[in-house]
Amino acid sequence: MELTTEQRQELKDVQDIRATTRRPVVAELEAAMHTPIPVLDHGFVRVVDYMGDDAAIVQAARISYGKGTKKVSEDRGLIRYLVKNRHTTPLEMCEIKLHVKMPIFVARQWVRHRMASINEVSARYSELDREFYFPDPAVMGLQDTKNRQGRTGEVGDQVATKILGDMRSQCDAAYDRYKVFLDDGLARELARMVLPLNVYTQWYWKIDLHNLLHFLSLRMDSHAQHEIRVFANVIGDLVAKWVPTAWEAFQDFRFQATTLSRQEIEYVRGHLTGAWQLPGAEVTLTPKEQEELMKKLGLSKPGS
Ligand SMILES: Cc1cc2nc3c(=O)[nH]c(=O)nc-3n(C[C@H](O)[C@H](O)[C@H](O)COP(=O)(O)OP(=O)(O)OC[C@H]3O[C@@H](n4cnc5c(N)ncnc54)[C@H](O)[C@@H]3O)c2cc1C
């Protein structure tokens, strides 16, 4: 992640700003503001602004005239109650604005989260930099045959080196061609067509806490693609600093929690009460469903 001297100066200028305010301020997030956190080879996440804190959630839930907070334990209990029972509108009172730089294929997954405001750099207006994402060999997996959307294992050092070399020359050739088109006077909006999906883009992204937690629950999940998951993890760390109590509740009731289907509940209940041993009372799950249930419960299949 390289920044130009001008960009560095711009960051220093905003980092130096000091203001007195009546707004809630979260010291830990303030300290992180305007510092780009590197993600992947050229990407970053930077906190530009935020509104609200844990207390703002409580304040909205209590429709308070003042700060709305009571004892720490009562506030924590209320936030946990809200998150547990999906009473989510008080969480929408908190918002965060991030500056994110990511490869276009990551942006394409990210943009599916519609409940956010985005302003992306225009490749019609500005020339894109010669910045491409190349994966670390350690995350260069093979096509997973079971999970068709995923990867598994590693392609191995030798194959990774060959593929990376090919990727680099392909991207260089594409960028050289892009430059030739620009030199020929072709409009930027057309010249960009030859650039691959791993070229970097950037945007400002503003979202409220409720929708952000939804985004994180999907994109920090192990099913999400590695390249978006690493961004989500960095944002998760920022949220933990920003609203620690809401984050704890999110971990307990959403992210590390699970839902069981009606059949799974009957299966577990049957096992716990011994009812499944009664003739005709057994609820059957297919072996695949049983495996899924074991996974949800953090157990491995007997004998495996
Ligand atoms: C692992 C994974 C794999 C995926 N694979 C694919 C894929 O192969 N192909 C593909 O196209 N997408 C894929 N997606 C994207 C996915 O289908 C969703 O579009 C994405 O996760 C955004 O979720 P969302 O709509 O809940 O979020 P948001 O757009 O942020 O919406 C948040 C919530 O707001 C509400 N909402 C927003 N807009 C509407 C609306 N128009 N109508 C009703 N309610 C609305 C819904 O309750 C929604 O849950 C994948 C996502 C993940 C996490």
PDBQT file of the ligand as one rigid body, heavy atoms in Angstrom, charges set to zero:
ROOT
HETATM    1  C1  LIG A 401     -21.043 -16.394   0.700  1.00  0.00    +0.000 C 
HETATM    2  C2  LIG A 401     -21.887 -15.601  -0.252  1.00  0.00    +0.000 A 
HETATM    3  C3  LIG A 401     -22.082 -16.046  -1.545  1.00  0.00    +0.000 A 
HETATM    4  C4  LIG A 401     -22.867 -15.296  -2.443  1.00  0.00    +0.000 A 
HETATM    5  N1  LIG A 401     -23.044 -15.756  -3.728  1.00  0.00    +0.000 NA
HETATM    6  C5  LIG A 401     -23.756 -15.037  -4.604  1.00  0.00    +0.000 A 
HETATM    7  C6  LIG A 401     -23.951 -15.482  -5.964  1.00  0.00    +0.000 A 
HETATM    8  O1  LIG A 401     -23.457 -16.520  -6.354  1.00  0.00    +0.000 OA
HETATM    9  N2  LIG A 401     -24.661 -14.705  -6.796  1.00  0.00    +0.000 N 
HETATM   10  C7  LIG A 401     -25.226 -13.530  -6.391  1.00  0.00    +0.000 A 
HETATM   11  O2  LIG A 401     -25.868 -12.864  -7.191  1.00  0.00    +0.000 OA
HETATM   12  N3  LIG A 401     -25.079 -13.081  -5.114  1.00  0.00    +0.000 NA
HETATM   13  C8  LIG A 401     -24.362 -13.801  -4.231  1.00  0.00    +0.000 A 
HETATM   14  N4  LIG A 401     -24.208 -13.330  -2.948  1.00  0.00    +0.000 N 
HETATM   15  C9  LIG A 401     -24.800 -12.052  -2.568  1.00  0.00    +0.000 C 
HETATM   16  C10 LIG A 401     -26.060 -12.255  -1.713  1.00  0.00    +0.000 C 
HETATM   17  O3  LIG A 401     -27.068 -12.944  -2.444  1.00  0.00    +0.000 OA
HETATM   18  C11 LIG A 401     -26.595 -10.894  -1.230  1.00  0.00    +0.000 C 
HETATM   19  O4  LIG A 401     -26.920 -10.108  -2.352  1.00  0.00    +0.000 OA
HETATM   20  C12 LIG A 401     -25.598 -10.148  -0.397  1.00  0.00    +0.000 C 
HETATM   21  O5  LIG A 401     -25.047 -10.979   0.599  1.00  0.00    +0.000 OA
HETATM   22  C13 LIG A 401     -26.252  -8.934   0.244  1.00  0.00    +0.000 C 
HETATM   23  O6  LIG A 401     -27.136  -9.380   1.216  1.00  0.00    +0.000 OA
HETATM   24  P1  LIG A 401     -28.449  -8.569   1.610  1.00  0.00    +0.000 P 
HETATM   25  O7  LIG A 401     -29.319  -8.404   0.408  1.00  0.00    +0.000 OA
HETATM   26  O8  LIG A 401     -29.034  -9.230   2.795  1.00  0.00    +0.000 OA
HETATM   27  O9  LIG A 401     -27.776  -7.170   2.062  1.00  0.00    +0.000 OA
HETATM   28  P2  LIG A 401     -28.267  -5.671   1.831  1.00  0.00    +0.000 P 
HETATM   29  O10 LIG A 401     -28.421  -5.379   0.387  1.00  0.00    +0.000 OA
HETATM   30  O11 LIG A 401     -27.317  -4.796   2.595  1.00  0.00    +0.000 OA
HETATM   31  O12 LIG A 401     -29.626  -5.610   2.500  1.00  0.00    +0.000 OA
HETATM   32  C14 LIG A 401     -29.754  -5.698   3.929  1.00  0.00    +0.000 C 
HETATM   33  C15 LIG A 401     -31.167  -6.136   4.205  1.00  0.00    +0.000 C 
HETATM   34  O13 LIG A 401     -32.060  -5.110   3.749  1.00  0.00    +0.000 OA
HETATM   35  C16 LIG A 401     -33.221  -5.694   3.193  1.00  0.00    +0.000 C 
HETATM   36  N5  LIG A 401     -33.333  -5.318   1.787  1.00  0.00    +0.000 N 
HETATM   37  C17 LIG A 401     -32.419  -4.625   1.038  1.00  0.00    +0.000 A 
HETATM   38  N6  LIG A 401     -32.868  -4.427  -0.198  1.00  0.00    +0.000 NA
HETATM   39  C18 LIG A 401     -34.071  -5.026  -0.263  1.00  0.00    +0.000 A 
HETATM   40  C19 LIG A 401     -35.023  -5.191  -1.286  1.00  0.00    +0.000 A 
HETATM   41  N7  LIG A 401     -34.866  -4.710  -2.498  1.00  0.00    +0.000 N 
HETATM   42  N8  LIG A 401     -36.144  -5.873  -1.006  1.00  0.00    +0.000 NA
HETATM   43  C20 LIG A 401     -36.363  -6.376   0.235  1.00  0.00    +0.000 A 
HETATM   44  N9  LIG A 401     -35.506  -6.264   1.256  1.00  0.00    +0.000 NA
HETATM   45  C21 LIG A 401     -34.366  -5.598   1.006  1.00  0.00    +0.000 A 
HETATM   46  C22 LIG A 401     -33.080  -7.199   3.386  1.00  0.00    +0.000 C 
HETATM   47  O14 LIG A 401     -33.659  -7.559   4.618  1.00  0.00    +0.000 OA
HETATM   48  C23 LIG A 401     -31.599  -7.391   3.472  1.00  0.00    +0.000 C 
HETATM   49  O15 LIG A 401     -31.209  -8.557   4.162  1.00  0.00    +0.000 OA
HETATM   50  C24 LIG A 401     -23.440 -14.069  -2.026  1.00  0.00    +0.000 A 
HETATM   51  C25 LIG A 401     -23.229 -13.624  -0.727  1.00  0.00    +0.000 A 
HETATM   52  C26 LIG A 401     -22.471 -14.360   0.163  1.00  0.00    +0.000 A 
HETATM   53  C27 LIG A 401     -22.257 -13.836   1.560  1.00  0.00    +0.000 C 
ENDROOT
TORSDOF 0
